[in-house]
Each structure stands twice: as C-alpha cells, then as structure tokens.
Amino acid sequence: MTTATFSTLLLKRSYSSTKWRALIGLMFGVLLFSEPIWNSADNVNNPADANQLLGTVAVMIEVTLSGFASIYFEK
C-alpha cells in the first residue's frame, strides 16, 4: 500500500480504482488472517513488559520507510 502511494506521489503514476481496491482487499485479507493471533489466550510469547503501542508504531515506520526506499531507488 505504501509502495503504491509513494509511486503515485513520486513517480506520478496513476492506478485504476480496481487496483486500489485490490490493494485494500489484500491488506484486509492479511489483517483478517492474522486476527486469531491477536485474540490468543496463550500469552507465553508475550513478555509482561512488552509495549504494544511502541511495537505497532515501529512496524508502521518500517513499512513506510520500506515503501519509500523501494520507489526512491527506482527513480
């Protein structure tokens, strides 16, 4: 999603609404597939001092930078 967004902004590419819907559908599919992991009652792998907000922000930053880097080096 971020790669397509940066491609649109930096490379001036345009994508059809069908492609955007496909990307959004793929994103929701991944979220729905990983949902059982979120609601797991087994917290063996989750340390008590884990900061979920910090982890989520770190992943979002990584995804954004990865999308930017892939388009930047394509340019």
NORRAHU-V580840 format. One record per residue. N is the residue number from 1. RES is the residue in one small letter. PHI is phi as a letter, one per 30 degrees, with the letter a starting at -180 (NA if undefined). PSI is psi in radians with two decimals (none if undefined). OMEGA is omega in whole degrees, 0 to 359 (NA if undefined). Layout:
<<N:RES:PHI:PSI:OMEGA> <N:RES:PHI:PSI:OMEGA>>
This chain:
<<1:m:NA:-0.79:180> <2:t:d:-0.62:179> <3:t:d:-0.74:179> <4:a:d:-0.66:179> <5:t:d:-0.81:179> <6:f:d:-0.57:176> <7:s:d:-0.69:178> <8:t:d:-0.74:183> <9:l:d:-0.79:187> <10:l:d:-0.66:184> <11:l:c:-0.01:179> <12:k:h:0.60:175> <13:r:d:2.64:176> <14:s:c:2.45:179> <15:y:c:2.52:180> <16:s:d:2.83:179> <17:s:d:-0.49:177> <18:t:d:-0.72:179> <19:k:d:-0.69:178> <20:w:d:-0.73:178> <21:r:d:-0.67:178> <22:a:d:-0.72:178> <23:l:d:-0.74:179> <24:i:d:-0.71:177> <25:g:d:-0.70:177> <26:l:d:-0.72:179> <27:m:d:-0.81:179> <28:f:d:-0.60:177> <29:g:d:-0.74:177> <30:v:d:-0.73:179> <31:l:d:-0.74:180> <32:l:d:-0.60:179> <33:f:d:-0.62:182> <34:s:d:-0.04:182> <35:e:e:-0.70:179> <36:p:d:-0.47:178> <37:i:d:-0.64:182> <38:w:d:-0.70:186> <39:n:c:0.30:180> <40:s:d:2.31:179> <41:a:d:-0.25:181> <42:d:d:1.87:182> <43:n:c:0.53:181> <44:v:d:-0.67:183> <45:n:d:-0.10:182> <46:n:c:1.90:178> <47:p:d:2.67:183> <48:a:d:-0.48:183> <49:d:c:0.28:179> <50:a:d:2.41:179> <51:n:c:1.80:184> <52:q:d:-0.63:179> <53:l:d:-0.78:179> <54:l:d:-0.73:178> <55:g:d:-0.73:179> <56:t:d:-0.76:178> <57:v:d:-0.71:179> <58:a:d:-0.72:179> <59:v:d:-0.71:179> <60:m:d:-0.70:177> <61:i:d:-0.75:180> <62:e:d:-0.74:180> <63:v:d:-0.74:180> <64:t:d:-0.81:180> <65:l:d:-0.62:178> <66:s:d:-0.76:177> <67:g:d:-0.71:178> <68:f:d:-0.79:182> <69:a:d:-0.72:181> <70:s:d:-0.64:179> <71:i:d:-0.64:180> <72:y:d:-0.77:181> <73:f:d:-0.29:173> <74:e:d:-0.53:181> <75:k:d:none:NA>>
